[in-house]
Amino acid sequence: MRILVVQESDWMEVGPHQSHHLMERLSRQGHDIRIIDFEIRWKIHENVSLVSRRQVIDNYYKVFEDGGVTVIRPTIIHIPILDYASLFFSHKAEIKRQIQEFKPDAIVGFGILNAHIAIRLAKKNNIPFFYYIIDELHRLLPEKHLQKIARIVESSNMKNSDMVISINEGLRDYTIQMGADLNRTTVIRAGVDLNAYNIYDRKTIREKYGIEDDETVLFFMGWLYDFSGLKEVALTLAKNRNQKIKLMILGKGDLWDTFQEIRRDNDLKSTIIMESWVPFSEVSKYILASDICILPAHKNEIMMNIVPIKMYEYMAAGKPVLVTRLPGLMKEFGVGNGVLYAEKSEDVLEVAVDLIQSNKLATEGEKAKNFVSSLDWNNLTNTFQEFLQKGNK
């Protein structure tokens, strides 16, 4: 199949997310994949030109060297608000171009505005459109004054898509509330690769960062959003001064500089371990080096129904996961499945200490691994492929 993907986030800077795993696996199976993306974080980059030129990057991969896809980045104007306005015209032209030249058998949308354009063009050209929802999209817009308009467009997209696919049940409920036809909605969860975890990697990473056998490592990976709750965990750790607990963070983002200040001001350079992005093949080693994984996010509108893919990766490594009591997480994992809940970010360290003192790290980790053991990436990819093929008939 020829599959065209449209999204309004950066395919190359973030992830790998559900979309990367699925598309690269489909590419390995012989499908031809093209991605139209948007450099959404251009504002944080230095020496940005006023106008970006159209780029085409062949064989780009996040997960598999032999699973590369073609990433197309249309021209945009690097001026706030005008970037979205220029996106409307440049992405519309690019989608038309791809329909004429690439002749996709299916279009998959992960965005709002360019998904809206793609739906109209897909219907005009009798191409099935699949809307894949991994977030409440309109809430992610940094421009608050645009969120109401974005919500209207997002709702229209859900009503007019041939199939609306969500990453968890909470988001499926959200899509139905937004207007999606119940009979044209389904859930395809994030997957796991249980073979990616080699217990011998644990020692290698712990030795690299000077972590002793009797020390417990709390681990987080991903973008360091202001609402991630990590700042509260770090400050609690600084206040309590538990010499046997370390916090390891793998990622980058808004809080990076804040964490450097916390480490310096509180003499925590050996207690809070910071590492930027590493190749995806190395990520499993860092998870294994930890003892407890955390998702201490604030209870805000963005996080209410989200189940990040990292949750499944943590659990596949056999790690208990401490999270704040968010509705989406509670609906997905319930209790007794290796996921433990704290009321707020500041309470995560206390729950971790209780878990350590109860000697239940291994028991809870085994529960977590058992819960995700059936979510094999190959099976999920085949399910997704079947939806695409049925929609093309």
Secondary structure, 3 states (H helix, E strand, C coil): CEEEEECCCCCCCCCCCHHHHHHHHHHHCCCEEEEECCCCCHHHCCCCCCECCCEEEEEECCCCHHHCEEEEECCCECCCCHHHHHHHHHHHHHHHHHHHHCCCCEEEECCCHHHHHHHHHHHHCCCCEEEEECCCHHHHCCCHHHHHHHHHHHHHHHHHCCEEEECCHHHHHHHHHCCCCHHHEEECCCCECHHHCCCHHHHHHHHHCCCCCCCEEEEEECCCCHHHCHHHHHHHHHHHCCCCEEEEEECCCCCHHHHHHHHHHCCCCCCEEEECCCCHHHHHHHHHHCCEEEECCCCCCCCCCCCCHHHHHHHHCCCCEEEECCHHHHHHHCCCCCEEEECCHHHHHHHHHHHHHCCCHHHHHHHHHHHHCCCEHHHHHHHHHHHHHHHCC
